[in-house]
Amino acid sequence: MKSVFEQAAREELVNRIKQLNENSKAQWGSMTLYQMLKHCVLAEESYLGKKLYKRKFLGYIFGKMELKGLPDEKKPFPRNAKTSADFIVTGSGDFEPQREKWIALINEYGSLSNHSIVHWFFGKMNHDEVGRVAYKHADHHLRQFGV
């Protein structure tokens, strides 16, 4: 499974993010490009430990079980998967600053070592789990927008 802690995976994500432009449209879901980019910035800030979010009740019940199923690279996150209200973005804005911020956050993984967090749904995650989840989440939204 790819991880954001691998340089090749980060480079791949950054190249895909750079392909997004004002004509990029979602292939599923209701997010606009700006909303998706802002959502991904919020998620990366969480994965990097810059912002902490309270665990959700269902995460205590199902989080670890779901986390164990993530290593399957052939099984992406499902379309229209639910997220925490903390990560739902409404409104509009200029996509370019969000795209650049997302790229900068992706690149920060290159300087982290032995990183762990407590995820709002999955719970406590070790370095490898953070790397895989962060990659899989970014990949999910890039596929959503066709890149």
PyMOL commands that set and color helices and strands:
alter all, ss='L'
color gray80, all
select helices_A, chain A and resi 7-18+33-47+57-68+85-87+95-111+127-144
alter helices_A, ss='H'
color red, helices_A
select strands_A, chain A and resi 117-119+123-125
alter strands_A, ss='S'
color yellow, strands_A
deselect
rebuild
show_as cartoon
